[in-house]
Amino acid sequence: MNVFWKNVASVLTGTATAQSIPIFGSLIIARLYAPVAYGAYSAWLGAVLILAVVLTGRFETALAIEEDGTPRRRGVAATLLTSIAAACAATILLAILLIVAPSILKDMPTLLVVIAIPTALLLAATQTWTSWAAAEAYYHRLSWMRIVQAASITVCQIGAGIFFKSAESLAASYLVGVGIAAGFSLRLMPLKSSDFHSMKNTLRWFWSRHRRFPFFSLPADSISTVGGQLPIFIITHRFGSEIAGLLALTMRTLGAPTGLLGASVLDVFKRHAAASYRMRGECSAEYMQTLKVLALGAIVFCIVLFFSSEWLFVLAFGEKWRPSGAMAIWLLPLFAMRFVASPLSYMAYIAGKQHLDLLWQIGLLMMTYLTLTLNASYTDALKMYSLGYALLYIIYLWMSYRFSLGKQF
């Protein structure tokens, strides 16, 4: 386990830098853009994030399971080609939709519609490369990929906000930033022409070997991403873009520190846990050691935010964002449990229990929709949503622990 936490520390260093960039950048962005513009941009970004998950077929999550070297490189090539083909299909479907029913997207600015699929494709590519780097234990390269992506997006959005303070400028600068990150990742870990040799056979083999990922993991992760973005969509529809903008900043701010350690632990946990599971048929020791550290971090996170969140939001972002500080307290149960459960959720992939993960994600989506639509006020809706999310994460922790027992389960 010493090697495990040494690798976590290595990833954490780069991730901390990558996470700190948008955190400090948001101090400027929050003053450049109004909550209304930020809310509209967040709704668009939510749709892009969902589409990026769909484009990969979730094959990038299978890369850690592949053997090191050529098999994994072929998997990266197969995942990239899958994303490109899916993006082409999505473009055709979007064109048909705009011709047949143009009124469906009439409320969305034209620029946001046009750049949505290219942005999602570039985002899918960066996700594939970071998954590849983590699977190969290239943690230094992984850190640089994340730092470049965070810096390029943040700098572009700040630069655009100086001249154009709109949702369109936020979205367009996000596209440019992700494009820079994708180009950097490709240069840092280039694919060889031999990786695409006999690609037809490779695709058939890769898709057949990992068919559970598009069949179960793709729906589950798509539902998870939809569930994560659904609050913004529903709050925008029910209470307006201003409230949605306040919520979006809250979720982004709370997500940064929880994702800091959580993402670092996941990058290392999935490699070590997968290796132990292959050798011993279980990885409960790795699971419990990771769980204890994450639980301690969640407790510290809750104590600090409970007593200081509103003051911190006003100090960091200005008086107009004070309601975001109150929302942060309501959402503490959600983010604390997500911090603990998310890295350990990879056990579903390792143990081949994606079908149970899918059922849980469906339950989560139903809970999200009901809590956010049945409550009359946005305050009650967000409080019930946070509590429901936390309770479901407790169930997921029990499930993932049982998965770690392997053949004993």
PyMOL commands that set and color helices and strands:
alter all, ss='L'
color gray80, all
select helices_A, chain A and resi 2-32+35-56+59-62+70-100+102-105+110-135+139-163+167-188+193-196+199-209+212-239+241-280+284-317+319-330+332-344+347-350+354-374+378-404+406-408
alter helices_A, ss='H'
color red, helices_A
deselect
rebuild
show_as cartoon
